[in-house]
Amino acid sequence: MTALHTRENDCWPTIALHISNACAEPFQAIEQHGIAGGCINSTWRIEGCGQRYFVKLNDPGKLPMFEAEAEGLRDLACNASLRVPTPICWGITEQHAYLVLEYLDLCSPSSRTWETLGRGLADQHRHTQSSFGWQRDNTIGSTPQVNHWHDDWVTFWREQRLGFQLKLAHHNGYRGSLQEKGGLLLGLLEGFFPGYQPAASLLHGDLWSGNCGADKDGSPVIFDPAVYFGDRECDLAMTELFGAFPPRFYAAYQESYPLDPGYSVRKTLYNLYHILNHANMFGDGYAAQAERMMEWLLSQIK
C-alpha cells in the first residue's frame, strides 16, 4: 500500500462520522473503492450499513472549492429542471478536504435522455437574475473563477472571464502574440453583440459530455458544475467544445428556447475562455488553439 493510500484510509472514520451526523443515522465506511476519471480530485465510492456515497478528496486548502461546488449543486437542485447529486457533507481531515455526495449509478444517455436534457437545460436557463455573476467565487477545473456581480454582460465577460485568463496566462509565461491578440479582442467585444442583450441565466458553467449522464431510469443527471448567472449561450457552447452532444439534444433545446442567430459566432468567444483555462492548466497545445480562435474571432468583426 502506498503512503497516499495510507493517508486516504486514515480519513474514512472522520468522514463516516460526519455522514452519520449529517444523515442522522449510523454509517461506517466498511469498503472504499477508488474511481478513475478525474484529473482534479481523488474520487471514491464508500459503502457500509447498506449505504453508498461518492467522495471527492483533495488537499485541505481546497475546502472552499468543495464548499462552492456543494452550493452550486444546491442552486441547481432548487431550480428542479435537471437532477444533480445531492451534497451530503464536506469538511477537512488532517490530510484532506472532502466532499460527500449522493451516489448515483450512472449509465450512458439514450436518445430520450438527450432530448430530456435539452428541454431541461432550456428550463434551467429560464431561471434568471437581474445581474451577472454569483454569490461567491468558485473554480473552473482547478482554476479560480471570479463571479463578482455586474450589471453589464460584456464587461463581466471582459474582466472576469477572458481578461482573468489572459492575466493568468501572462503569469504562466504565455506572452507575445497571445497577449497581443487577446488585448485586441478584449477591446472589440461589443462587436459580437449587435442587437443582442443576454439574460443572466442560471448556468451549469462546465457542461461537457464528461459532466452529464443518465440515472437507472434514463433521466439526465448533471454534475461537477461551475455555477454562475450568465449568457445561456455559454452552456450551449461548452457542449460543442469537446465533441458535440447528439443532434436530438440541440433540437429539443431549440424547440424549447430558440437561440439568437449570433450564437454561431459567439460560441467560439465563449469557448475561448475554456481553452485559455486549459492552456493555463495543461500547457502549450491549448495556447496555440487559443491563438487560432482569437484570430478567427478578430476576422469576424473587422
ZIGI-V836062 format. One record per backbone hydrogen bond with DSSP energy under -0.5 kcal/mol. CO is the residue of the C=O (numbers start at 1). NH is the residue of the N-H. E is the energy in kcal/mol with one decimal. If there is no record, write none. Layout:
BEGIN
co=CO nh=NH e=E
co=CO nh=NH e=E
END
This chain:
BEGIN
co=2 nh=6 e=-2.1
co=3 nh=7 e=-2.4
co=4 nh=8 e=-2.2
co=5 nh=9 e=-2.5
co=6 nh=10 e=-1.6
co=7 nh=11 e=-0.7
co=8 nh=11 e=-1.0
co=8 nh=12 e=-0.6
co=9 nh=12 e=-0.8
co=11 nh=15 e=-2.1
co=12 nh=16 e=-3.1
co=13 nh=17 e=-2.1
co=14 nh=18 e=-2.0
co=15 nh=19 e=-2.5
co=16 nh=20 e=-2.5
co=17 nh=21 e=-2.3
co=18 nh=22 e=-2.7
co=19 nh=23 e=-2.6
co=20 nh=24 e=-1.1
co=20 nh=25 e=-1.3
co=28 nh=30 e=-1.8
co=31 nh=47 e=-2.5
co=33 nh=45 e=-2.5
co=35 nh=43 e=-0.6
co=42 nh=57 e=-2.9
co=43 nh=35 e=-2.9
co=44 nh=55 e=-2.9
co=45 nh=33 e=-2.7
co=46 nh=53 e=-2.1
co=47 nh=30 e=-1.3
co=47 nh=31 e=-2.2
co=48 nh=51 e=-1.8
co=51 nh=48 e=-2.0
co=52 nh=103 e=-0.8
co=53 nh=46 e=-2.3
co=54 nh=101 e=-3.4
co=55 nh=44 e=-2.6
co=56 nh=99 e=-1.8
co=57 nh=42 e=-2.3
co=58 nh=97 e=-2.4
co=59 nh=62 e=-2.4
co=60 nh=63 e=-1.5
co=62 nh=65 e=-0.7
co=62 nh=66 e=-1.5
co=63 nh=67 e=-2.6
co=64 nh=68 e=-2.4
co=65 nh=69 e=-2.0
co=66 nh=70 e=-2.5
co=67 nh=71 e=-2.1
co=68 nh=72 e=-2.5
co=69 nh=73 e=-2.5
co=70 nh=74 e=-2.0
co=71 nh=75 e=-2.1
co=72 nh=76 e=-2.4
co=73 nh=77 e=-2.5
co=74 nh=78 e=-2.2
co=75 nh=79 e=-1.1
co=76 nh=80 e=-0.9
co=77 nh=80 e=-0.6
co=83 nh=222 e=-2.4
co=86 nh=102 e=-2.6
co=89 nh=100 e=-3.2
co=91 nh=98 e=-2.6
co=96 nh=93 e=-3.2
co=97 nh=58 e=-2.0
co=98 nh=91 e=-1.8
co=99 nh=56 e=-2.6
co=100 nh=88 e=-3.1
co=100 nh=89 e=-1.1
co=101 nh=54 e=-2.5
co=102 nh=104 e=-0.5
co=104 nh=106 e=-0.9
co=107 nh=214 e=-1.8
co=110 nh=114 e=-2.2
co=111 nh=115 e=-2.1
co=112 nh=116 e=-2.5
co=113 nh=117 e=-2.6
co=114 nh=118 e=-2.3
co=115 nh=119 e=-2.2
co=116 nh=120 e=-2.9
co=117 nh=121 e=-2.8
co=118 nh=122 e=-1.8
co=119 nh=123 e=-2.2
co=120 nh=124 e=-2.5
co=121 nh=125 e=-2.4
co=122 nh=126 e=-0.7
co=123 nh=126 e=-0.9
co=124 nh=127 e=-1.8
co=124 nh=202 e=-0.6
co=126 nh=128 e=-0.9
co=127 nh=202 e=-2.1
co=129 nh=200 e=-0.7
co=132 nh=150 e=-2.2
co=133 nh=229 e=-3.1
co=138 nh=145 e=-3.0
co=139 nh=141 e=-0.5
co=140 nh=142 e=-0.5
co=140 nh=143 e=-1.7
co=143 nh=140 e=-2.8
co=145 nh=138 e=-2.1
co=147 nh=134 e=-2.5
co=150 nh=132 e=-3.2
co=151 nh=153 e=-0.6
co=152 nh=156 e=-2.2
co=153 nh=157 e=-3.0
co=154 nh=158 e=-2.5
co=155 nh=159 e=-2.8
co=156 nh=160 e=-2.7
co=156 nh=161 e=-0.5
co=157 nh=161 e=-0.9
co=157 nh=162 e=-2.1
co=157 nh=163 e=-0.6
co=158 nh=163 e=-1.7
co=160 nh=146 e=-0.5
co=161 nh=165 e=-2.1
co=162 nh=166 e=-2.5
co=163 nh=167 e=-2.2
co=164 nh=168 e=-2.1
co=165 nh=169 e=-2.5
co=166 nh=170 e=-2.3
co=167 nh=171 e=-2.1
co=168 nh=172 e=-1.8
co=169 nh=174 e=-3.0
co=170 nh=173 e=-1.5
co=173 nh=175 e=-1.1
co=175 nh=178 e=-1.3
co=176 nh=180 e=-2.2
co=177 nh=181 e=-2.8
co=178 nh=182 e=-2.2
co=179 nh=183 e=-2.7
co=180 nh=184 e=-1.9
co=181 nh=185 e=-2.3
co=182 nh=186 e=-2.4
co=183 nh=187 e=-1.5
co=184 nh=188 e=-0.6
co=185 nh=188 e=-1.3
co=186 nh=189 e=-0.8
co=188 nh=191 e=-1.7
co=189 nh=192 e=-2.2
co=190 nh=193 e=-1.8
co=193 nh=195 e=-0.6
co=193 nh=196 e=-1.2
co=195 nh=197 e=-0.5
co=196 nh=198 e=-0.5
co=199 nh=201 e=-1.4
co=200 nh=129 e=-2.1
co=201 nh=203 e=-0.6
co=201 nh=230 e=-2.3
co=203 nh=228 e=-0.8
co=204 nh=226 e=-3.0
co=206 nh=208 e=-1.3
co=208 nh=211 e=-2.2
co=209 nh=212 e=-1.0
co=211 nh=223 e=-2.1
co=213 nh=221 e=-2.5
co=214 nh=107 e=-2.5
co=215 nh=218 e=-2.2
co=219 nh=215 e=-2.5
co=220 nh=83 e=-0.9
co=221 nh=213 e=-2.3
co=228 nh=203 e=-2.7
co=228 nh=230 e=-0.6
co=229 nh=133 e=-1.8
co=230 nh=201 e=-2.4
co=231 nh=234 e=-2.3
co=232 nh=235 e=-0.7
co=232 nh=236 e=-1.5
co=233 nh=237 e=-3.0
co=234 nh=238 e=-2.0
co=235 nh=239 e=-1.5
co=236 nh=240 e=-0.6
co=237 nh=240 e=-1.6
co=238 nh=241 e=-1.2
co=238 nh=242 e=-0.6
co=240 nh=243 e=-0.7
co=246 nh=249 e=-1.6
co=246 nh=250 e=-1.0
co=247 nh=251 e=-2.5
co=248 nh=252 e=-1.9
co=249 nh=253 e=-2.2
co=250 nh=254 e=-2.9
co=251 nh=255 e=-2.2
co=252 nh=256 e=-1.7
co=253 nh=257 e=-3.2
co=260 nh=263 e=-2.1
co=261 nh=264 e=-1.3
co=262 nh=265 e=-1.3
co=262 nh=266 e=-2.4
co=263 nh=267 e=-2.5
co=265 nh=268 e=-1.3
co=265 nh=269 e=-1.0
co=266 nh=270 e=-2.5
co=267 nh=271 e=-2.2
co=268 nh=272 e=-1.5
co=269 nh=273 e=-0.6
co=270 nh=273 e=-0.6
co=270 nh=274 e=-0.7
co=271 nh=275 e=-2.1
co=272 nh=276 e=-2.8
co=273 nh=277 e=-1.9
co=274 nh=278 e=-2.3
co=275 nh=279 e=-2.2
co=276 nh=280 e=-2.3
co=277 nh=281 e=-1.8
co=278 nh=282 e=-3.7
co=278 nh=283 e=-0.8
co=279 nh=283 e=-1.2
co=283 nh=286 e=-1.0
co=283 nh=287 e=-0.9
co=284 nh=288 e=-2.1
co=285 nh=289 e=-1.7
co=286 nh=290 e=-2.6
co=287 nh=291 e=-2.1
co=288 nh=292 e=-1.9
co=289 nh=293 e=-2.2
co=290 nh=294 e=-2.4
co=291 nh=295 e=-2.5
co=292 nh=296 e=-2.1
co=293 nh=297 e=-2.6
co=294 nh=298 e=-2.8
co=295 nh=299 e=-1.7
co=296 nh=300 e=-0.8
co=297 nh=300 e=-1.0
co=297 nh=301 e=-0.6
co=298 nh=301 e=-0.8
co=298 nh=302 e=-0.6
END
